[in-house]
Every structure is written in structure tokens, then in C-alpha cells.
């Protein structure tokens, strides 16, 4: 298991893996802004594309857990852009694949965040 921190654009492969992870979590009942995984897959992909844009503008950081080359966990950190807020951010979209839950992945992601 490896944890990676991104503060710059990510690859298309990672966007596809993140979309698949979000899809599987929503399909399993996760309440993270989507209600129907089957019909909202394009919206999910667009979310990660918007995250990718935010990464390129230094307003977002992304932390992933990778096992066997696949992203199995993710957490986002939306950075505050106000002059008096450079020391803070907002945690968003903490997700762990249903196949990898109860292994401490979410806790490790939050510690890195």
C-alpha cells in the first residue's frame, strides 16, 4: 500500500480510476453528492476533471491510497484562497473502495490530509 499526495495535475488513468472508485462507493450507498451511480457516471468523471483543474491552480490537494496499481482510497483538501486563510483547508470526498474498508485506509488518508 502506497499513499501519494498530488498538488499538480493528474493523469487520465488516475481520473478514470477515481471515477470508478466514486462510482463503486455511490453504488454501495455513499452519500457524497450523487444519488444514482448508473446515470451519473459522466457527472462523476466531470467532478474529477474539475478537481484536476483545481490541482493545476494550486487550490486543491489530492491524497490517494494505491494497492496493486489501483486507487482504493482518496481524500481531497480544498485550500482556502483568502489572504488570512493560507493555513487552513476543507476536507472533501473521503472515499475508500468497498473492497478495502476496515483496514485503516481512511484514517491514514486523514492523517496525511
C-alpha positions in Angstrom: 0.0 0.0 0.0 1.3 3.4 -1.0 0.0 6.9 -0.3 0.5 9.6 -2.8 0.0 13.4 -2.4 -0.8 15.4 -5.6 -0.7 19.2 -5.9 -0.5 19.3 -9.6 -2.5 17.8 -12.5 -3.1 14.1 -12.5 -3.2 11.7 -15.5 -6.2 10.5 -17.4 -5.6 7.0 -16.0 -5.9 8.4 -12.5 -9.1 10.3 -13.4 -10.6 7.0 -14.7 -9.6 5.2 -11.5 -11.0 7.9 -9.3 -14.3 7.9 -11.3 -14.5 4.1 -10.9 -13.9 4.5 -7.1 -16.5 7.2 -6.7 -19.0 5.1 -8.8 -18.4 2.0 -6.6 -18.8 4.0 -3.4 -22.1 5.6 -4.6 -23.4 2.3 -5.8 -22.7 1.0 -2.3 -24.7 3.8 -0.7 -22.2 6.5 -0.1 -23.9 9.9 0.3 -21.3 12.2 -1.4 -23.4 14.4 -3.7 -24.7 11.7 -6.1 -27.8 9.6 -5.8 -27.7 7.3 -8.8 -24.4 5.8 -9.8 -25.7 4.3 -13.1 -27.0 7.6 -14.5 -24.4 10.0 -13.0 -21.2 8.4 -14.1 -20.5 11.3 -16.5 -21.1 13.8 -13.7 -18.6 11.8 -11.5 -16.0 12.0 -14.2 -16.6 15.7 -14.6 -16.1 16.2 -10.9 -12.6 14.7 -11.1 -11.9 16.8 -14.2 -12.8 19.9 -12.1 -10.5 18.6 -9.3 -7.8 18.3 -11.9 -8.3 21.9 -12.9 -8.2 23.0 -9.2 -4.9 21.0 -8.8 -3.4 23.0 -11.6 -4.4 26.3 -9.9 -3.0 25.3 -6.5 -6.4 25.5 -4.8 -6.7 21.7 -4.1 -4.6 18.8 -2.9 -5.4 15.2 -3.5 -4.2 12.3 -1.5 -4.7 8.7 -2.7 -4.0 5.2 -1.4 -2.9 2.8 -4.1 -2.8 -1.0 -3.9 -1.6 -3.1 -6.8 -1.6 -0.1 -9.1 -5.2 0.8 -8.3 -6.5 3.8 -6.4 -8.5 2.3 -3.5 -8.9 5.4 -1.3 -8.9 9.2 -1.7 -9.4 12.4 0.2 -9.3 15.9 -1.1 -8.2 19.1 0.6 -9.7 22.3 -0.8 -7.3 25.1 0.1 -8.6 28.4 1.4 -7.5 31.2 -1.0 -8.2 34.1 1.3 -5.2 36.1 2.5 -5.9 35.2 6.1 -6.6 31.6 5.4 -3.4 30.2 4.0 -3.1 27.8 7.0 -6.4 26.1 6.5 -8.5 24.0 4.1 -11.6 21.9 3.9 -11.5 18.1 3.7 -13.8 16.7 1.0 -14.7 13.4 -0.7 -13.1 10.9 1.7 -13.7 7.6 -0.1 -12.5 4.1 0.4 -13.3 1.2 -2.0 -15.9 -1.2 -0.5 -13.3 -4.0 -1.1 -10.7 -2.3 1.1 -12.7 -0.9 4.1 -11.9 -1.6 7.7 -8.2 -1.7 7.0 -7.3 1.8 8.4 -7.1 3.4 4.9 -9.4 6.3 5.7 -7.5 7.0 9.0 -4.2 7.1 7.1 -5.6 9.4 4.5 -7.0 11.8 7.1 -3.6 11.8 8.9 -1.9 12.8 5.6 -4.6 15.4 4.9 
